[in-house]
Amino acid sequence: MGRSTGRRRRAGAEAGPGRGGDLAAALRRAAEALIVERGPQGFSLREVARRARVSEAAPYWHFANKEALLAAVAEAGFVALAAALEAVRGRIKEPGRRLRELGIAYVRFALAHPAHLRLMFGPEIADKAASPGLKAAAERAFGLLVAAIAEAQRAGRIRRGDAEEMAVAAWSLVHGLSALLIDRQLARRVTTARDAEILAGRLTRLLQTGLAPRPTKA
């Protein structure tokens, strides 16, 4: 019996009766807490196992390697981001205001989950497409923004054009602002979460002005 097989079987015993199917979730929660505390660079499967109170072999029952567990944490981040954006779409009906509120929701998420945001878009996961769940969750979040752009176009609030390209522009703006905020590059200007939301709203309005329908020539 190979070392990997034996390791998986021993971990399997820990994932059996008494632990239900919760071992993967417990490992992910421990990984999330570790990333929040130390950042992705301070992450190790050994420490995750210690925090989850399982053997060092246990993580390998559900995750092939460190990157696979990081991908699961990033996937959870994208799922949470998509849920926040979906809540805005369900609450705000006017397309122009909805687009602004989506930008604010993105910044709000970033401020509440800076470690997740860094992992979701950072280099620690070399090939995000290698994780189908992560890829689908990321596409879902971006798809909500594309849909909001298309809805604003149909309402005449944004000019016609490639909705996905415009969504990239909107995403770049709010993600860039989020990165500046969580790295405290705007600490002199933005001192509270409310300040950050107000700034996000203003910048999103500027973007909408740039994307507004062009006047029809007489």
Z-matrix of the N, CA and C atoms (Angstrom, degrees):
N
C 1 1.474
C 2 1.521 1 109.60
N 3 1.331 2 117.36 1 129.30
C 4 1.454 3 121.79 2 -178.65
C 5 1.508 4 111.70 3 -71.53
N 6 1.320 5 113.78 4 162.20
C 7 1.470 6 119.58 5 -179.19
C 8 1.516 7 111.67 6 -60.86
N 9 1.358 8 116.44 7 -43.28
C 10 1.460 9 120.30 8 -178.36
C 11 1.517 10 111.33 9 -63.77
N 12 1.380 11 116.04 10 -41.35
C 13 1.461 12 119.99 11 -178.84
C 14 1.520 13 110.41 12 -64.61
N 15 1.350 14 115.05 13 -44.32
C 16 1.452 15 118.38 14 179.08
C 17 1.505 16 111.65 15 -62.47
N 18 1.323 17 116.33 16 -40.17
C 19 1.457 18 120.88 17 179.55
C 20 1.516 19 110.20 18 -61.94
N 21 1.330 20 117.24 19 -42.60
C 22 1.460 21 120.63 20 -179.86
C 23 1.523 22 111.24 21 -66.99
N 24 1.332 23 117.47 22 -38.41
C 25 1.459 24 119.34 23 -179.67
C 26 1.523 25 110.92 24 -67.15
N 27 1.324 26 116.52 25 -41.50
C 28 1.464 27 118.57 26 177.93
C 29 1.523 28 110.48 27 -63.30
N 30 1.343 29 116.06 28 -40.79
C 31 1.462 30 119.36 29 177.67
C 32 1.509 31 110.65 30 -65.20
N 33 1.336 32 116.22 31 -35.58
C 34 1.454 33 120.51 32 -179.93
C 35 1.508 34 112.16 33 -60.80
N 36 1.347 35 115.92 34 -35.61
C 37 1.456 36 118.50 35 177.46
C 38 1.516 37 110.96 36 -61.70
N 39 1.332 38 116.66 37 -35.88
C 40 1.464 39 119.90 38 179.06
C 41 1.514 40 111.60 39 -71.34
N 42 1.326 41 117.00 40 -25.68
C 43 1.454 42 120.33 41 -177.38
C 44 1.521 43 111.87 42 -90.38
N 45 1.337 44 117.60 43 2.23
C 46 1.447 45 121.33 44 -176.22
C 47 1.512 46 112.90 45 -81.09
N 48 1.356 47 117.45 46 -152.34
C 49 1.451 48 122.34 47 -177.80
C 50 1.521 49 111.15 48 -53.45
N 51 1.297 50 115.44 49 139.85
C 52 1.452 51 120.93 50 -178.30
C 53 1.517 52 111.27 51 99.05
N 54 1.361 53 115.55 52 -29.42
C 55 1.457 54 118.64 53 177.13
C 56 1.519 55 110.77 54 -107.71
N 57 1.369 56 115.63 55 -11.89
C 58 1.454 57 119.50 56 -179.08
C 59 1.511 58 110.40 57 57.32
N 60 1.321 59 116.86 58 -145.12
C 61 1.458 60 120.87 59 176.26
C 62 1.512 61 110.91 60 -101.30
N 63 1.332 62 116.91 61 24.14
C 64 1.458 63 120.36 62 -170.86
C 65 1.524 64 113.99 63 -92.29
N 66 1.330 65 117.94 64 -3.07
C 67 1.457 66 118.93 65 -176.27
C 68 1.524 67 111.27 66 -62.03
N 69 1.337 68 117.65 67 -44.39
C 70 1.466 69 120.33 68 -179.63
C 71 1.526 70 110.66 69 -60.67
N 72 1.344 71 116.43 70 -42.53
C 73 1.467 72 120.16 71 179.64
C 74 1.519 73 110.65 72 -66.17
N 75 1.331 74 117.28 73 -39.09
C 76 1.464 75 120.22 74 179.19
C 77 1.523 76 110.84 75 -65.60
N 78 1.314 77 116.57 76 -40.19
C 79 1.458 78 120.61 77 177.88
C 80 1.522 79 110.82 78 -65.43
N 81 1.328 80 115.94 79 -40.23
C 82 1.466 81 118.78 80 179.54
C 83 1.527 82 110.75 81 -65.65
N 84 1.333 83 116.41 82 -41.01
C 85 1.468 84 119.05 83 178.44
C 86 1.529 85 110.80 84 -63.61
N 87 1.317 86 116.39 85 -41.42
C 88 1.468 87 119.67 86 177.87
C 89 1.522 88 110.30 87 -64.00
N 90 1.333 89 116.49 88 -39.52
C 91 1.465 90 120.68 89 178.71
C 92 1.524 91 110.38 90 -65.01
N 93 1.329 92 117.21 91 -42.48
C 94 1.471 93 120.76 92 178.94
C 95 1.529 94 110.52 93 -60.62
N 96 1.323 95 116.54 94 -44.51
C 97 1.467 96 120.22 95 -179.46
C 98 1.531 97 110.66 96 -63.64
N 99 1.325 98 116.53 97 -39.56
C 100 1.462 99 120.65 98 -179.93
C 101 1.525 100 110.93 99 -66.97
N 102 1.331 101 116.42 100 -40.69
C 103 1.464 102 120.17 101 179.54
C 104 1.528 103 110.76 102 -66.35
N 105 1.317 104 116.35 103 -40.28
C 106 1.470 105 119.69 104 177.18
C 107 1.523 106 110.37 105 -61.41
N 108 1.319 107 115.91 106 -39.73
C 109 1.469 108 120.62 107 -175.80
C 110 1.535 109 112.21 108 -76.74
N 111 1.340 110 117.00 109 -43.39
C 112 1.460 111 120.15 110 -170.89
C 113 1.525 112 114.11 111 -116.80
N 114 1.340 113 116.82 112 -11.26
C 115 1.450 114 119.50 113 -174.32
C 116 1.514 115 110.57 114 83.64
N 117 1.337 116 117.55 115 164.29
C 118 1.471 117 120.69 116 -178.77
C 119 1.524 118 113.20 117 -58.76
N 120 1.330 119 117.64 118 -28.80
C 121 1.463 120 120.32 119 -177.38
C 122 1.529 121 111.81 120 -70.27
N 123 1.329 122 117.62 121 -24.74
C 124 1.456 123 120.83 122 -179.65
C 125 1.515 124 113.43 123 -95.61
N 126 1.313 125 116.20 124 23.57
C 127 1.458 126 122.31 125 -172.12
C 128 1.529 127 110.79 126 -96.34
N 129 1.334 128 117.09 127 135.77
C 130 1.463 129 121.12 128 172.99
C 131 1.523 130 109.09 129 -147.63
N 132 1.323 131 116.73 130 147.00
C 133 1.460 132 120.78 131 178.72
C 134 1.527 133 110.70 132 -65.46
N 135 1.314 134 117.00 133 -33.36
C 136 1.466 135 119.95 134 179.26
C 137 1.528 136 110.91 135 -61.56
N 138 1.338 137 116.33 136 -44.06
C 139 1.453 138 119.49 137 -179.97
C 140 1.525 139 111.61 138 -69.87
N 141 1.337 140 116.49 139 -36.32
C 142 1.465 141 119.85 140 176.23
C 143 1.526 142 109.68 141 -60.49
N 144 1.326 143 116.95 142 -46.30
C 145 1.469 144 120.76 143 179.78
C 146 1.532 145 110.80 144 -61.12
N 147 1.334 146 116.76 145 -41.68
C 148 1.465 147 120.13 146 179.50
C 149 1.522 148 110.58 147 -61.35
N 150 1.318 149 116.61 148 -43.45
C 151 1.464 150 119.99 149 -178.37
C 152 1.522 151 111.84 150 -69.94
N 153 1.329 152 116.35 151 -32.89
C 154 1.463 153 120.00 152 178.25
C 155 1.525 154 112.20 153 -81.64
N 156 1.362 155 116.63 154 -5.02
C 157 1.456 156 123.22 155 178.23
C 158 1.519 157 112.09 156 62.52
N 159 1.324 158 114.15 157 45.49
C 160 1.460 159 120.78 158 175.12
C 161 1.529 160 107.64 159 -130.07
N 162 1.317 161 116.54 160 172.64
C 163 1.459 162 120.17 161 -179.71
C 164 1.526 163 110.13 162 -70.16
N 165 1.332 164 115.70 163 163.16
C 166 1.463 165 120.08 164 178.88
C 167 1.521 166 111.72 165 -64.39
N 168 1.327 167 117.00 166 -21.53
C 169 1.467 168 120.44 167 179.50
C 170 1.521 169 112.75 168 -81.40
N 171 1.332 170 116.91 169 -21.81
C 172 1.469 171 120.81 170 -172.19
C 173 1.529 172 114.46 171 -56.33
N 174 1.332 173 120.42 172 -42.54
C 175 1.476 174 118.90 173 -178.96
C 176 1.520 175 113.89 174 -56.82
N 177 1.338 176 117.01 175 -28.43
C 178 1.467 177 119.82 176 -176.10
C 179 1.528 178 112.76 177 -73.66
N 180 1.320 179 116.60 178 -9.61
C 181 1.456 180 118.57 179 176.05
C 182 1.530 181 111.25 180 -70.50
N 183 1.326 182 115.90 181 -31.63
C 184 1.459 183 120.71 182 -177.91
C 185 1.531 184 113.62 183 -112.66
N 186 1.334 185 117.09 184 -22.90
C 187 1.463 186 120.20 185 -175.11
C 188 1.528 187 109.66 186 -130.56
N 189 1.321 188 115.05 187 126.21
C 190 1.464 189 119.69 188 -175.16
C 191 1.520 190 112.54 189 -62.74
N 192 1.318 191 115.85 190 -32.58
C 193 1.458 192 120.09 191 -177.32
C 194 1.526 193 108.96 192 -162.50
N 195 1.319 194 114.72 193 -177.78
C 196 1.464 195 121.20 194 -179.47
C 197 1.518 196 111.66 195 -58.86
N 198 1.329 197 117.06 196 -42.16
C 199 1.462 198 120.25 197 -177.69
C 200 1.520 199 111.67 198 -63.91
N 201 1.335 200 117.52 199 -34.18
C 202 1.469 201 120.77 200 179.49
C 203 1.527 202 110.83 201 -65.34
N 204 1.332 203 116.86 202 -39.14
C 205 1.468 204 119.44 203 177.89
C 206 1.524 205 110.50 204 -70.49
N 207 1.318 206 117.47 205 -39.20
C 208 1.457 207 120.09 206 174.98
C 209 1.526 208 110.74 207 -60.16
N 210 1.331 209 116.53 208 -39.78
C 211 1.468 210 120.23 209 178.64
C 212 1.522 211 110.99 210 -63.07
N 213 1.332 212 116.87 211 -37.03
C 214 1.467 213 120.25 212 178.39
C 215 1.526 214 110.78 213 -65.40
N 216 1.317 215 116.46 214 -38.98
C 217 1.471 216 120.17 215 177.98
C 218 1.528 217 110.08 216 -67.14
N 219 1.340 218 116.44 217 -43.27
C 220 1.464 219 119.90 218 178.19
C 221 1.523 220 110.77 219 -63.39
N 222 1.319 221 116.74 220 -39.31
C 223 1.471 222 120.23 221 177.60
C 224 1.521 223 110.63 222 -59.81
N 225 1.338 224 116.51 223 -44.09
C 226 1.464 225 120.04 224 178.09
C 227 1.522 226 110.36 225 -60.65
N 228 1.331 227 116.67 226 -36.48
C 229 1.461 228 119.79 227 177.18
C 230 1.512 229 112.19 228 -63.23
N 231 1.325 230 117.20 229 -44.98
C 232 1.463 231 120.22 230 179.37
C 233 1.529 232 111.37 231 -66.72
N 234 1.323 233 117.11 232 -36.00
C 235 1.469 234 120.27 233 176.83
C 236 1.528 235 109.72 234 -62.08
N 237 1.335 236 116.40 235 -44.10
C 238 1.468 237 119.98 236 179.25
C 239 1.524 238 111.37 237 -66.12
N 240 1.329 239 116.54 238 -39.46
C 241 1.471 240 119.90 239 177.90
C 242 1.523 241 110.21 240 -63.41
N 243 1.319 242 117.10 241 -45.75
C 244 1.469 243 120.44 242 179.28
C 245 1.526 244 111.03 243 -60.73
N 246 1.327 245 117.11 244 -38.39
C 247 1.469 246 120.47 245 179.15
C 248 1.525 247 110.34 246 -64.17
N 249 1.338 248 116.52 247 -39.86
C 250 1.464 249 120.13 248 178.63
C 251 1.525 250 110.87 249 -65.10
N 252 1.326 251 116.77 250 -40.88
C 253 1.466 252 120.38 251 179.06
C 254 1.525 253 111.04 252 -70.05
N 255 1.320 254 116.71 253 -38.37
C 256 1.465 255 120.50 254 179.18
C 257 1.524 256 110.41 255 -64.25
N 258 1.327 257 117.04 256 -36.34
C 259 1.461 258 120.09 257 178.72
C 260 1.520 259 110.73 258 -63.12
N 261 1.333 260 116.83 259 -37.85
C 262 1.465 261 120.34 260 177.40
C 263 1.523 262 110.01 261 -65.66
N 264 1.316 263 116.87 262 -44.30
C 265 1.479 264 120.04 263 -179.67
C 266 1.521 265 111.17 264 -61.21
N 267 1.322 266 116.58 265 -35.25
C 268 1.454 267 119.22 266 179.96
C 269 1.518 268 112.91 267 -75.79
N 270 1.336 269 116.36 268 -26.35
C 271 1.461 270 120.48 269 -174.85
C 272 1.522 271 113.09 270 -91.86
N 273 1.332 272 117.29 271 -36.02
C 274 1.462 273 121.90 272 -174.65
C 275 1.522 274 109.24 273 -105.45
N 276 1.304 275 116.99 274 120.69
C 277 1.467 276 120.74 275 -176.02
C 278 1.521 277 113.15 276 -95.85
N 279 1.322 278 118.51 277 -31.05
C 280 1.470 279 120.20 278 -177.93
C 281 1.531 280 108.75 279 -73.62
N 282 1.337 281 118.18 280 121.63
C 283 1.469 282 121.50 281 -171.36
C 284 1.522 283 114.96 282 -58.20
N 285 1.329 284 117.99 283 -39.60
C 286 1.458 285 119.87 284 -179.74
C 287 1.519 286 111.95 285 -66.68
N 288 1.296 287 116.17 286 -46.85
C 289 1.467 288 120.10 287 178.81
C 290 1.528 289 110.59 288 -66.68
N 291 1.318 290 116.33 289 -36.96
C 292 1.456 291 120.25 290 179.56
C 293 1.530 292 111.06 291 -58.96
N 294 1.320 293 115.97 292 -42.40
C 295 1.461 294 120.02 293 -179.66
C 296 1.533 295 110.36 294 -62.61
N 297 1.325 296 116.62 295 -42.81
C 298 1.468 297 119.56 296 177.98
C 299 1.525 298 110.85 297 -63.23
N 300 1.316 299 116.69 298 -43.03
C 301 1.460 300 120.34 299 -177.92
C 302 1.527 301 111.56 300 -67.37
N 303 1.326 302 117.13 301 -30.47
C 304 1.463 303 119.58 302 175.53
C 305 1.529 304 110.31 303 -64.32
N 306 1.334 305 116.00 304 -40.78
C 307 1.458 306 119.65 305 177.27
C 308 1.514 307 111.87 306 -62.72
N 309 1.316 308 115.91 307 -42.48
C 310 1.466 309 120.33 308 178.56
C 311 1.529 310 110.63 309 -64.75
N 312 1.335 311 116.31 310 -40.07
C 313 1.467 312 120.46 311 179.54
C 314 1.523 313 111.18 312 -63.50
N 315 1.326 314 116.75 313 -36.86
C 316 1.467 315 120.84 314 178.51
C 317 1.529 316 109.79 315 -63.33
N 318 1.323 317 116.13 316 -47.37
C 319 1.464 318 120.40 317 179.76
C 320 1.526 319 110.33 318 -64.26
N 321 1.308 320 117.07 319 -40.30
C 322 1.465 321 121.00 320 178.40
C 323 1.538 322 110.38 321 -60.66
N 324 1.325 323 115.93 322 -42.97
C 325 1.466 324 120.29 323 177.72
C 326 1.530 325 110.49 324 -61.64
N 327 1.331 326 116.61 325 -45.08
C 328 1.462 327 120.78 326 -179.06
C 329 1.520 328 111.79 327 -59.87
N 330 1.318 329 116.84 328 -42.38
C 331 1.464 330 120.49 329 -179.48
C 332 1.532 331 111.58 330 -68.35
N 333 1.328 332 116.27 331 -33.23
C 334 1.462 333 120.13 332 -179.86
C 335 1.524 334 112.06 333 -79.78
N 336 1.348 335 117.07 334 -26.07
C 337 1.463 336 121.14 335 -174.56
C 338 1.526 337 110.90 336 -135.35
N 339 1.314 338 118.83 337 58.62
C 340 1.467 339 119.69 338 -176.18
C 341 1.523 340 113.70 339 -62.30
N 342 1.340 341 117.51 340 -38.12
C 343 1.465 342 119.74 341 -179.87
C 344 1.523 343 110.76 342 -65.33
N 345 1.333 344 116.71 343 -40.53
C 346 1.459 345 119.90 344 176.72
C 347 1.533 346 110.70 345 -61.98
N 348 1.329 347 116.14 346 -45.30
C 349 1.459 348 119.21 347 -176.68
C 350 1.526 349 110.54 348 -61.44
N 351 1.324 350 117.20 349 -41.98
C 352 1.466 351 120.14 350 179.06
C 353 1.522 352 110.90 351 -62.21
N 354 1.331 353 116.38 352 -40.99
C 355 1.462 354 119.75 353 179.44
C 356 1.521 355 111.25 354 -69.49
N 357 1.333 356 117.07 355 -42.09
C 358 1.463 357 121.66 356 -177.84
C 359 1.526 358 112.37 357 -57.32
N 360 1.337 359 115.95 358 -34.15
C 361 1.462 360 119.99 359 -176.00
C 362 1.527 361 112.97 360 -117.69
N 363 1.317 362 117.03 361 6.69
C 364 1.455 363 120.65 362 -176.16
C 365 1.519 364 113.64 363 -89.26
N 366 1.339 365 116.50 364 179.13
C 367 1.461 366 122.17 365 -175.39
C 368 1.527 367 114.02 366 -85.73
N 369 1.332 368 118.07 367 -2.50
C 370 1.465 369 119.62 368 -174.65
C 371 1.528 370 112.18 369 -64.78
N 372 1.334 371 116.87 370 -28.73
C 373 1.471 372 120.85 371 176.37
C 374 1.523 373 106.31 372 -102.51
N 375 1.314 374 116.20 373 101.85
C 376 1.464 375 121.08 374 -171.04
C 377 1.520 376 112.66 375 -62.62
N 378 1.323 377 116.90 376 -41.56
C 379 1.467 378 120.66 377 -177.44
C 380 1.519 379 108.83 378 -131.48
N 381 1.319 380 115.65 379 93.51
C 382 1.463 381 119.82 380 -177.68
C 383 1.529 382 111.89 381 -64.42
N 384 1.336 383 116.52 382 -27.92
C 385 1.465 384 120.11 383 -179.88
C 386 1.524 385 111.68 384 -68.63
N 387 1.332 386 117.41 385 -15.84
C 388 1.464 387 120.35 386 179.75
C 389 1.524 388 111.79 387 -71.72
N 390 1.329 389 116.77 388 -16.82
C 391 1.460 390 121.34 389 177.10
C 392 1.524 391 108.62 390 -107.39
N 393 1.332 392 118.50 391 103.81
C 394 1.481 393 120.34 392 -177.67
C 395 1.517 394 113.13 393 -56.81
N 396 1.338 395 117.37 394 -38.81
C 397 1.463 396 119.62 395 -179.74
C 398 1.513 397 111.94 396 -65.54
N 399 1.325 398 116.61 397 -43.20
C 400 1.464 399 121.06 398 178.47
C 401 1.516 400 110.47 399 -64.14
N 402 1.320 401 116.96 400 -44.98
C 403 1.465 402 121.19 401 -179.63
C 404 1.525 403 110.68 402 -60.47
N 405 1.339 404 116.57 403 -44.51
C 406 1.466 405 120.17 404 -178.83
C 407 1.530 406 111.27 405 -66.31
N 408 1.339 407 117.26 406 -40.21
C 409 1.462 408 120.19 407 -179.12
C 410 1.523 409 110.99 408 -66.71
N 411 1.334 410 116.83 409 -39.93
C 412 1.464 411 120.32 410 178.80
C 413 1.526 412 110.54 411 -65.92
N 414 1.317 413 116.42 412 -42.50
C 415 1.467 414 120.32 413 179.26
C 416 1.521 415 111.18 414 -65.56
N 417 1.323 416 116.32 415 -34.82
C 418 1.467 417 120.30 416 178.29
C 419 1.527 418 110.43 417 -63.03
N 420 1.329 419 116.86 418 -45.93
C 421 1.468 420 120.32 419 -179.48
C 422 1.526 421 110.51 420 -63.02
N 423 1.320 422 116.83 421 -45.65
C 424 1.467 423 119.82 422 -179.81
C 425 1.528 424 110.80 423 -67.16
N 426 1.314 425 116.56 424 -36.00
C 427 1.462 426 120.44 425 179.56
C 428 1.517 427 112.51 426 -61.52
N 429 1.320 428 117.52 427 -32.39
C 430 1.464 429 120.56 428 177.88
C 431 1.523 430 110.69 429 -65.45
N 432 1.329 431 116.56 430 -36.83
C 433 1.456 432 120.03 431 177.77
C 434 1.527 433 111.02 432 -69.94
N 435 1.326 434 116.74 433 -41.92
C 436 1.467 435 120.39 434 177.49
C 437 1.527 436 109.88 435 -59.72
N 438 1.335 437 116.74 436 -43.36
C 439 1.464 438 120.81 437 179.91
C 440 1.525 439 111.00 438 -62.65
N 441 1.325 440 116.89 439 -39.10
C 442 1.470 441 120.22 440 179.35
C 443 1.522 442 111.02 441 -65.69
N 444 1.332 443 117.19 442 -38.68
C 445 1.463 444 121.02 443 176.50
C 446 1.523 445 109.82 444 -63.03
N 447 1.326 446 116.64 445 -45.97
C 448 1.472 447 120.63 446 -179.45
C 449 1.520 448 111.08 447 -62.03
N 450 1.324 449 116.75 448 -39.59
C 451 1.470 450 120.32 449 178.57
C 452 1.522 451 110.84 450 -65.20
N 453 1.339 452 117.10 451 -39.66
C 454 1.467 453 120.59 452 178.16
C 455 1.527 454 110.75 453 -67.65
N 456 1.305 455 117.00 454 -32.55
C 457 1.471 456 120.23 455 175.96
C 458 1.523 457 110.62 456 -65.77
N 459 1.312 458 116.13 457 -45.95
C 460 1.474 459 119.50 458 -179.78
C 461 1.514 460 111.84 459 -63.88
N 462 1.327 461 116.95 460 -28.81
C 463 1.465 462 120.87 461 178.85
C 464 1.525 463 112.34 462 -84.50
N 465 1.329 464 117.12 463 -1.50
C 466 1.454 465 120.74 464 179.00
C 467 1.516 466 114.19 465 79.40
N 468 1.339 467 117.75 466 13.72
C 469 1.458 468 121.07 467 -179.70
C 470 1.527 469 112.55 468 -87.70
N 471 1.333 470 115.78 469 -21.16
C 472 1.465 471 122.34 470 179.31
C 473 1.524 472 107.89 471 -132.53
N 474 1.311 473 116.07 472 142.90
C 475 1.458 474 119.30 473 -177.69
C 476 1.526 475 111.57 474 -66.92
N 477 1.303 476 115.68 475 160.27
C 478 1.452 477 120.74 476 178.39
C 479 1.524 478 110.86 477 -67.56
N 480 1.314 479 114.56 478 155.69
C 481 1.455 480 119.67 479 -179.47
C 482 1.516 481 109.89 480 152.95
N 483 1.302 482 115.57 481 -171.39
C 484 1.461 483 122.07 482 -178.65
C 485 1.531 484 109.23 483 -70.99
N 486 1.321 485 116.45 484 107.32
C 487 1.471 486 120.58 485 -176.69
C 488 1.526 487 111.05 486 -62.71
N 489 1.313 488 117.78 487 -35.54
C 490 1.467 489 120.21 488 -179.23
C 491 1.525 490 110.70 489 -68.27
N 492 1.324 491 116.31 490 -39.96
C 493 1.468 492 119.96 491 178.37
C 494 1.528 493 110.45 492 -64.12
N 495 1.319 494 116.76 493 -41.24
C 496 1.462 495 120.11 494 177.80
C 497 1.523 496 111.27 495 -66.99
N 498 1.335 497 116.17 496 -34.70
C 499 1.461 498 120.10 497 177.23
C 500 1.525 499 110.50 498 -65.09
N 501 1.333 500 117.29 499 -36.68
C 502 1.462 501 120.65 500 176.14
C 503 1.530 502 109.99 501 -61.79
N 504 1.345 503 116.32 502 -41.10
C 505 1.464 504 120.14 503 178.22
C 506 1.531 505 110.42 504 -62.35
N 507 1.327 506 116.72 505 -45.30
C 508 1.462 507 120.67 506 179.77
C 509 1.524 508 111.34 507 -64.79
N 510 1.309 509 115.85 508 -43.18
C 511 1.459 510 121.46 509 179.46
C 512 1.531 511 110.78 510 -62.32
N 513 1.334 512 115.63 511 -43.85
C 514 1.464 513 120.16 512 179.55
C 515 1.520 514 110.69 513 -59.16
N 516 1.322 515 116.05 514 -40.57
C 517 1.463 516 119.98 515 -178.55
C 518 1.528 517 111.11 516 -65.07
N 519 1.326 518 116.93 517 -52.21
C 520 1.465 519 118.56 518 -174.76
C 521 1.524 520 111.15 519 -73.53
N 522 1.329 521 117.46 520 -32.24
C 523 1.465 522 118.64 521 178.00
C 524 1.533 523 110.38 522 -70.40
N 525 1.328 524 115.85 523 -40.95
C 526 1.458 525 119.04 524 176.96
C 527 1.511 526 111.64 525 -61.20
N 528 1.320 527 116.76 526 -43.44
C 529 1.465 528 120.46 527 177.22
C 530 1.526 529 110.10 528 -62.37
N 531 1.322 530 116.38 529 -42.85
C 532 1.470 531 120.12 530 179.78
C 533 1.521 532 111.15 531 -60.05
N 534 1.332 533 116.71 532 -43.97
C 535 1.467 534 120.67 533 179.82
C 536 1.521 535 111.00 534 -62.45
N 537 1.326 536 116.94 535 -42.08
C 538 1.466 537 120.53 536 177.76
C 539 1.529 538 111.12 537 -62.57
N 540 1.313 539 116.02 538 -38.80
C 541 1.463 540 119.87 539 -177.90
C 542 1.525 541 111.90 540 -70.60
N 543 1.329 542 117.39 541 -47.18
C 544 1.465 543 118.51 542 -175.83
C 545 1.533 544 111.34 543 -72.68
N 546 1.331 545 116.91 544 -21.39
C 547 1.468 546 119.86 545 174.42
C 548 1.525 547 111.96 546 -91.54
N 549 1.326 548 116.19 547 6.09
C 550 1.470 549 123.77 548 175.45
C 551 1.531 550 112.79 549 59.36
N 552 1.311 551 115.62 550 36.02
C 553 1.460 552 120.40 551 176.05
C 554 1.523 553 112.06 552 -80.71
N 555 1.329 554 116.59 553 -13.63
C 556 1.471 555 120.97 554 179.38
C 557 1.522 556 110.62 555 -117.36
N 558 1.334 557 116.25 556 28.16
C 559 1.463 558 120.41 557 -173.70
C 560 1.526 559 112.73 558 -61.28
N 561 1.327 560 118.04 559 -31.19
C 562 1.467 561 119.61 560 -179.78
C 563 1.521 562 111.46 561 -73.54
N 564 1.311 563 116.61 562 -29.84
C 565 1.468 564 120.66 563 -177.67
C 566 1.526 565 111.97 564 -92.18
N 567 1.318 566 116.22 565 -35.48
C 568 1.465 567 121.39 566 -174.88
C 569 1.521 568 108.48 567 -117.01
N 570 1.312 569 116.69 568 111.35
C 571 1.468 570 120.44 569 -176.40
C 572 1.522 571 113.34 570 -111.65
N 573 1.333 572 117.38 571 -13.30
C 574 1.459 573 120.54 572 -179.88
C 575 1.528 574 109.32 573 -136.70
N 576 1.332 575 115.44 574 164.40
C 577 1.456 576 120.32 575 176.74
C 578 1.529 577 110.76 576 -61.28
N 579 1.323 578 116.27 577 -34.26
C 580 1.462 579 120.49 578 178.72
C 581 1.526 580 110.50 579 -65.21
N 582 1.337 581 116.93 580 -40.94
C 583 1.469 582 120.28 581 176.01
C 584 1.530 583 110.55 582 -57.93
N 585 1.328 584 115.64 583 -41.68
C 586 1.463 585 120.30 584 -178.98
C 587 1.521 586 111.07 585 -64.07
N 588 1.326 587 117.05 586 -41.20
C 589 1.462 588 120.69 587 -179.74
C 590 1.531 589 111.09 588 -67.37
N 591 1.321 590 116.58 589 -39.22
C 592 1.467 591 120.25 590 178.14
C 593 1.527 592 110.17 591 -63.64
N 594 1.326 593 116.56 592 -43.71
C 595 1.460 594 120.30 593 178.94
C 596 1.520 595 110.91 594 -64.35
N 597 1.318 596 117.06 595 -40.96
C 598 1.467 597 120.52 596 177.97
C 599 1.523 598 110.80 597 -60.85
N 600 1.329 599 117.07 598 -41.53
C 601 1.458 600 120.53 599 177.84
C 602 1.511 601 112.50 600 -63.19
N 603 1.332 602 116.71 601 -40.99
C 604 1.468 603 120.02 602 179.94
C 605 1.520 604 111.66 603 -66.81
N 606 1.322 605 116.14 604 -42.65
C 607 1.466 606 118.78 605 -179.78
C 608 1.522 607 111.43 606 -67.13
N 609 1.317 608 116.54 607 -36.51
C 610 1.462 609 119.39 608 177.94
C 611 1.519 610 110.81 609 -66.54
N 612 1.325 611 117.25 610 -35.70
C 613 1.467 612 120.36 611 175.44
C 614 1.530 613 110.61 612 -63.97
N 615 1.334 614 117.08 613 -40.20
C 616 1.460 615 120.28 614 177.36
C 617 1.524 616 110.69 615 -61.25
N 618 1.319 617 116.16 616 -41.10
C 619 1.463 618 119.66 617 177.44
C 620 1.520 619 110.25 618 -62.71
N 621 1.329 620 116.57 619 -44.18
C 622 1.461 621 119.89 620 179.61
C 623 1.532 622 111.30 621 -61.77
N 624 1.329 623 116.68 622 -36.40
C 625 1.470 624 119.85 623 177.16
C 626 1.518 625 110.17 624 -62.08
N 627 1.329 626 116.33 625 -41.52
C 628 1.454 627 119.82 626 178.55
C 629 1.506 628 113.72 627 -67.93
N 630 1.334 629 115.96 628 -28.53
C 631 1.465 630 120.14 629 -178.45
C 632 1.525 631 112.75 630 -97.20
N 633 1.311 632 116.53 631 3.57
C 634 1.482 633 119.65 632 -177.56
C 635 1.520 634 110.36 633 -63.83
N 636 1.335 635 116.45 634 153.71
C 637 1.475 636 119.90 635 177.27
C 638 1.525 637 110.97 636 -57.15
N 639 1.314 638 115.82 637 137.94
C 640 1.464 639 119.72 638 178.46
C 641 1.528 640 110.58 639 -74.01
N 642 1.324 641 117.59 640 142.89
C 643 1.479 642 119.99 641 178.36
C 644 1.527 643 110.90 642 -58.38
N 645 1.298 644 115.21 643 140.99
C 646 1.457 645 120.12 644 177.77
C 647 1.522 646 109.62 645 -77.04
N 648 1.310 647 116.55 646 129.61
C 649 1.466 648 120.19 647 179.89
C 650 1.521 649 110.19 648 -70.98
N 651 1.332 650 115.01 649 140.44
C 652 1.481 651 120.07 650 -179.47
C 653 1.529 652 109.11 651 -71.55
